[in-house]
Every structure is written in C-alpha cells, then in structure tokens.
Amino acid sequence: MANNIIDQALLVRGYGLALRALERRLNFLQFVMRMDNDIMLPMKSVVIPIPSRFNDAEDVTPSSAPVTGEAMLPTSATITLDRWKHKAFAVSDDEQNSLANGVLGAANQAAINSLGRTVVKDVLGAAYRAAYQAVGTPGTVPFATSLDVAGLARRRLNRAGADLMDRFMLLDSDADGAAAILPALNEMQRRGPDAIDTMRTGEIMNTVAGFQFAYNGYLEEAARHGNGTAAPGLYVINGANQAIGNTTIVVQTGALAPTIGTLFTIAGDSQEYVIAGVSTTTNWVIQPPLRVSPAASAVIVIRGAASATGFTFNSLAFGREAIAFASRPDNAVLTPDTMMMEIPDMNSGIVLNLEVSRQNKQTMFDYSIRYGFAIPRPELLVRVFGATE
C-alpha cells in the first residue's frame, strides 16, 4: 500500500523551499573549503586537502643523494561528522496550504531559521574564537567612514600567505548597515556586473579591497564576545623563561579568568594571541604557541572591552582555507509511516534531511543536518572589531 502521509509533490515543494531558505542563511558555506557532495558517503569523517604555503626555493646542489621534499603543514583537514542538529514541528493545515501555494509557511520559516542559526553559531563561533588577529577599534562600527579596516585585514592576510582570489568579509548587522551606504563601497556596487541585483536586494556581494563582502544575519550572535577579564593592564607574566613554543603561560595579579576567544598581546612580543581553552586567573591556554620567551613581569594587554563594559560584536575576514566544512546524508531506516527526502546541494555543501512522519492525529516535519567542520589555518582569520553592547 502506498505511503500517503502527505502528497509527494507537496513534500518535494516543501523540501525545495526549505533548502533555498537555508542556503540564504548559510551563505558563508560558499566561501569555505568543502568536500564535493557527489562523492560524499555516510561516513564518520572525511579528509579535505588544504593548500599549504611553501618556504622560499632552495639552491640546486647536484648530488647522488635523492632530494628530500619539503614537509607541508597542514596538507589536509580531517573533519569528524559528529554534529547532528534538527528542528521538528507539527504541520498545520495552514502550513500545508502555504507549501501548496509555493510559500514557506511561518512554522517552516521558524524551523529553518533555528537550524541555520545553530550551524552559524557553531561554525563561525569557533572560527572567530580561533582568530588571533584583529583589526579595528572595539566599540566603533567598522566601515562607517572608510574602508580602512578592510585594508588592515588585507595586510594581515597578505602576510599570512592567503590566496589573493579567495578572501571574504562577513559583516554583522552594524557593519553591513554602515557599509551599505559607504560612498566608496556603494559606488563600486553600482558599477559591478551584479549592480541591478545589488540595488534590488540591498545585499553587498561585490569584491572590494580584495574581499568579497557578504552579510550574515546570525554573525551578531555567533561572534558576540565578552572578555571576562578585568581592566587591561592588570595582568603580567609570572616569572621568566617561559619557553618559546609553549601553549600555556603563567600569569599573575589578574582578578578574573579570561574567556575563550579573548585576544591579547605581551610586552616585548609583536605577536597577537588568543585564549584557546578553558583558563584560570593564573594559567592561560593560548594559540598560537609563544613566539618569544616573555620577560618576567611583562605586561599583558587585553584587546577589546573588559567584562564590566559589556560585549563586543565582530565581523570576520578570512581566506577560504581557514575553514573546512562537510555535510553528509542521514541514511536512516524508514518505517511505513515515514517519508524522507535529502538531496546533496552543490551550491552550499549542505545535505538537508526532511523526515515526515504520522503521529497521533498529526503530521510531523523534522528538518535535520549531519555535519562537521575544522579550522585548519587559523592564521587566515582576522577578527574585525565592531560595536560594544
């Protein structure tokens, strides 16, 4: 007997509308390293090749000994597909009528919003916390008067060896609002090949200052940061001889423990660092590893707002190799009262699953995504400070 929980055409239409809506909410996925979905299998992990930067070329010295190739790090990103997020709801007659008319109803919209927001907060939240470089001024909305911060971010990525063709600037709400009316950027949009679409949708998608700009509505939640520290200048290095290469430092005189994602510098060291793990007032877990052995009592300068002054919003500049993402099919076993649809999407890399099941006098829609991600090259991430809450 045929499964008639819901009309097949209605299921296909609902799936297609939901996938397009989710693509818009996860627009950043077009900018990251991904596994091709045409070869994606229901496996637990995947390996994505990552281009690496070679050192300078060496002199040729003819010899009978074979050449030893240079080791490249990283060569790949291993992604564990250990995330499985879903949002389910009972489908009302109004929702089914909306789908029949080619419109994603309110409940479907809310479910897709929830799913998209969760993935963005997961992936981009991890990316901004891993970024140990930052430009701009905390408490000041970027792009309000110029593209200067884009130039500063470009300089950082240049020095890190980022590919010139694959650089992106994801904007939070404040930065997008400022950039959209910035004369230099606005004029560039009007002249670009997508000028008509830009003026129609108001979405910035042009390449300016070496970056492709894009707005992400969930970045404001994903990259909202509070340092958790007391006023800058109250922390100093405890003792000398902390070795180069250490991923922990010993500090003193601090009143509060810094939160993961807190940025700081150490006197006598030009390198910027980020708190990369749970830390205490006296022991900080950091990245990158220490580049210089700090002097005893060297002052630690916290970047951004202290805990007493609230949270800082951030935009994010990055090169494609900074973030790797993969999504895979569910491959669930169906029951007689269940219908399922999932089609790997070539544009976003998402494998959205829609499961429809019949319960007691109601029909349930359940949207889900299995996915994983990695941050293989954090040096290609640059935080752009924004407004302070």
C-alpha positions in Angstrom: 0.0 0.0 0.0 1.4 3.4 -0.9 2.5 5.8 1.8 0.1 8.7 1.7 1.2 10.7 4.8 1.5 13.8 2.6 1.3 14.4 -1.1 4.6 13.6 -2.8 4.6 16.8 -4.8 3.9 18.8 -1.7 6.9 17.1 0.1 9.2 17.9 -2.8 8.0 21.5 -2.9 8.4 21.9 0.9 11.9 20.5 0.7 13.0 22.7 -2.2 11.6 25.9 -0.5 13.3 24.9 2.8 16.7 24.2 1.2 16.7 27.6 -0.7 15.8 29.3 2.6 18.6 27.5 4.5 21.1 28.3 1.7 20.5 32.1 2.2 21.0 31.7 6.0 24.2 29.7 5.5 25.7 31.9 2.7 29.1 31.7 4.3 29.4 28.0 3.2 30.1 29.1 -0.4 33.3 30.7 0.9 34.9 27.8 2.8 36.7 24.5 1.9 34.2 21.7 1.3 34.1 18.1 0.3 32.3 17.5 -3.0 28.9 16.1 -2.2 28.9 13.9 -5.3 31.5 11.7 -3.6 30.2 12.1 -0.1 29.2 8.9 1.7 27.5 8.3 5.0 30.9 8.1 6.8 32.0 9.3 10.2 34.9 11.5 9.0 36.3 13.0 5.7 39.7 14.4 4.7 39.7 17.6 2.7 43.0 18.7 1.0 44.3 22.1 2.2 46.7 24.1 0.1 49.8 24.9 2.1 52.5 27.6 1.7 56.0 26.5 0.7 59.1 28.2 2.0 61.4 30.0 -0.4 63.0 27.9 -3.1 66.4 26.4 -2.3 69.7 26.4 -4.3 70.2 23.4 -6.5 73.2 21.3 -5.5 73.7 18.3 -7.8 74.3 15.1 -5.8 73.9 11.4 -5.9 71.6 11.6 -2.9 67.9 11.8 -3.6 66.1 15.1 -2.8 64.2 15.3 0.4 60.9 17.0 -0.2 59.7 19.8 2.0 57.1 18.9 4.6 53.9 21.0 4.1 51.6 21.7 7.1 48.8 21.4 7.0 48.2 19.2 4.0 44.6 18.4 4.8 41.8 18.9 7.3 40.2 15.9 8.9 36.6 16.6 9.7 34.6 14.5 12.1 31.0 14.5 11.1 29.8 14.5 14.8 27.2 17.3 14.6 23.6 16.3 14.1 21.1 19.1 14.6 17.3 19.1 14.0 14.1 21.0 14.4 10.7 19.3 14.4 7.2 20.7 14.5 3.6 19.6 13.8 2.4 20.7 10.4 -0.9 22.6 10.5 -3.4 22.9 7.6 -2.2 26.5 7.1 1.4 25.3 6.7 0.3 22.7 4.1 -1.7 25.3 2.2 1.3 27.6 2.2 3.5 24.9 0.7 0.9 24.0 -1.9 1.0 27.7 -3.0 4.8 27.8 -3.2 5.3 29.7 0.0 7.3 28.5 3.1 4.9 29.0 6.0 5.7 30.6 9.3 6.5 27.3 11.2 8.7 26.1 8.4 10.5 29.5 8.3 11.0 29.4 12.1 12.4 25.9 11.9 14.9 26.8 9.1 15.9 29.9 11.0 16.6 27.9 14.1 18.6 25.3 12.2 20.6 27.9 10.2 21.3 30.0 13.3 22.6 26.9 15.2 25.0 25.9 12.4 26.3 29.5 12.0 26.8 29.9 15.7 28.6 26.6 15.8 31.0 27.0 12.8 31.5 30.8 12.7 31.6 31.0 16.5 34.5 28.5 16.5 36.2 30.5 13.7 36.1 33.9 15.5 37.3 32.3 18.8 40.2 30.7 16.9 41.2 34.0 15.2 44.3 35.6 17.0 44.5 38.6 14.7 42.2 41.6 14.9 41.8 45.0 13.3 39.6 48.0 14.0 38.6 49.5 17.4 36.3 47.8 19.9 33.2 49.9 20.3 33.5 51.5 16.9 31.3 50.3 13.9 33.7 49.4 11.0 33.1 50.9 7.5 31.2 53.9 9.0 33.5 56.4 7.2 36.1 54.4 5.1 37.4 51.0 4.0 40.5 51.4 6.2 39.8 48.3 8.3 39.5 46.2 5.1 43.0 47.4 4.1 44.3 46.4 7.5 42.7 43.0 7.3 44.1 42.6 3.8 47.6 43.3 5.1 47.3 40.6 7.7 46.1 38.0 5.2 48.9 39.1 2.8 51.5 38.3 5.4 49.8 35.0 6.3 50.1 33.9 2.7 46.3 33.8 1.9 45.3 33.3 -1.7 44.6 36.6 -3.4 41.5 35.3 -5.1 39.6 33.7 -2.2 39.2 36.3 0.5 35.9 37.1 2.2 34.5 39.7 4.6 31.4 38.5 6.6 29.6 41.5 8.1 27.4 41.7 11.2 24.3 43.9 11.3 26.1 47.2 12.3 28.9 46.7 9.8 26.6 45.8 7.0 24.4 48.8 7.7 27.4 51.1 7.6 29.0 49.5 4.5 25.8 49.6 2.5 25.8 53.4 2.5 29.5 54.0 2.5 30.1 56.1 -0.7 33.3 54.2 -1.8 31.6 50.8 -1.5 28.2 51.9 -2.7 29.7 53.4 -5.9 31.6 50.2 -6.6 28.5 48.1 -6.3 26.6 50.2 -8.8 29.3 49.7 -11.4 29.7 45.9 -10.9 28.2 43.2 -13.1 25.6 42.4 -10.4 24.6 46.1 -9.8 20.9 45.5 -10.6 20.6 42.6 -8.1 22.6 44.6 -5.5 20.2 47.5 -5.8 17.2 45.3 -5.7 18.1 43.2 -2.7 20.4 45.6 -0.9 22.9 42.7 -0.4 26.6 43.6 -0.8 28.3 40.9 -2.8 31.0 42.8 -4.7 34.7 42.3 -4.4 36.2 45.5 -2.9 39.7 45.9 -1.4 40.4 42.3 -2.3 37.4 40.9 -0.3 34.0 39.7 -1.4 31.7 41.3 1.1 28.6 39.4 2.4 26.1 39.9 5.3 25.3 37.1 7.7 22.3 37.8 9.9 23.5 35.3 12.6 27.0 36.6 12.9 25.9 39.0 15.6 25.1 36.1 17.8 28.0 33.8 16.6 30.7 36.4 17.2 29.5 38.3 20.2 32.3 38.3 22.7 32.9 39.2 26.3 36.5 39.0 27.5 35.7 38.0 31.0 38.7 39.9 32.2 39.3 42.9 34.4 40.6 46.2 33.1 43.6 45.9 30.7 47.0 46.2 32.3 46.2 44.3 35.4 47.8 41.1 34.2 51.6 40.4 33.9 53.8 37.4 33.2 54.7 35.4 36.3 58.4 34.7 36.1 60.8 34.5 33.2 62.0 31.6 31.0 58.6 30.6 29.7 59.7 28.6 26.6 59.1 29.5 23.0 56.5 27.1 21.6 54.5 26.8 24.9 50.7 26.8 24.5 50.2 27.8 28.1 51.5 30.9 30.0 51.7 31.6 33.7 50.3 35.0 34.8 49.7 36.9 38.0 47.8 39.8 39.5 44.6 39.1 37.4 41.3 39.3 39.1 39.2 37.3 36.6 39.9 34.4 34.3 39.8 35.3 30.6 37.1 33.6 28.4 37.9 31.5 25.3 38.4 33.9 22.4 39.9 36.8 24.4 42.7 38.5 22.4 45.9 39.9 24.0 49.5 40.9 23.4 52.5 40.6 25.6 55.1 43.5 26.0 58.2 42.8 24.0 56.4 40.5 21.6 54.6 41.7 18.4 52.6 38.5 18.1 48.9 38.6 18.9 47.5 35.7 20.9 44.0 34.3 21.7 42.7 32.3 24.7 42.2 28.9 23.1 40.9 26.8 26.0 39.5 27.0 29.5 41.9 29.1 31.6 42.2 30.3 35.1 43.4 33.5 36.6 47.0 32.2 36.7 47.2 29.7 33.8 46.2 30.6 30.3 45.8 28.2 27.3 46.8 30.1 24.2 47.3 30.0 20.4 49.5 30.4 18.5 52.4 28.9 20.6 54.6 31.5 22.2 56.8 33.2 19.6 59.1 34.9 22.1 60.1 34.0 25.6 58.5 36.8 27.7 60.3 38.7 30.3 59.3 38.4 34.0 56.5 40.8 34.8 56.0 41.7 31.1 52.6 43.4 30.9 49.7 41.6 29.2 47.5 43.9 27.2 43.9 42.7 26.7 42.3 43.7 23.4 38.6 44.6 23.5 36.2 45.5 26.2 36.7 44.5 29.8 33.9 42.4 31.4 32.5 45.5 33.1 31.8 47.3 29.9 29.9 44.5 28.1 30.3 42.6 24.9 31.9 43.4 21.5 30.3 42.4 18.2 32.7 41.3 15.5 32.8 40.8 11.7 35.1 38.3 10.2 37.7 38.5 7.4 39.2 35.2 6.2 40.8 33.2 3.4 39.0 30.1 2.1 41.5 27.6 3.6 40.8 28.9 7.1 37.5 26.9 7.5 36.6 23.5 6.2 33.0 22.1 6.3 31.4 18.9 5.3 27.8 17.6 5.5 26.6 14.0 4.8 23.4 12.1 4.1 21.4 10.6 7.0 20.8 7.1 5.6 18.1 6.4 8.2 15.9 3.4 8.0 12.3 4.3 7.1 9.1 2.9 8.6 5.7 2.5 6.9 4.6 5.8 8.5 7.6 7.8 7.4 8.7 9.7 4.3 12.1 11.2 3.8 13.9 13.4 1.4 17.6 14.5 1.2 19.5 15.8 -1.8 23.1 17.0 -1.6 23.2 20.6 -2.6 26.1 21.6 -4.9 25.9 25.3 -4.1 26.1 25.3 -0.3 27.5 21.8 0.5 24.5 21.1 2.7 22.7 17.8 2.9 19.4 18.8 4.4 17.2 16.0 5.5 13.4 16.3 5.7 11.6 13.5 7.5 7.8 13.4 7.6 6.0 11.1 10.0 2.5 10.4 11.1 1.8 10.6 14.8 -1.4 10.6 16.8 -3.8 12.7 14.7 -1.0 14.9 13.4 1.8 15.0 10.9 5.4 16.0 11.9 8.0 17.7 9.9 11.6 17.2 11.1 14.5 19.1 9.4 18.0 17.9 10.2 21.6 18.3 9.1 24.6 16.0 9.8 27.8 18.0 9.5 31.3 18.7 10.8 33.9 21.3 10.5 37.6 22.2 11.2 39.7 25.4 11.4 42.9 24.1 9.7 44.5 27.5 9.1 43.6 30.0 11.9 46.3 32.4 10.6 43.9 33.1 7.8 41.2 34.5 10.1 41.1 38.2 11.1 38.5 39.5 13.6 37.1 42.9 12.7 36.1 44.7 15.9 32.6 46.3 16.0 30.2 48.0 18.3 30.2 47.3 22.0 26.9 46.3 23.7 
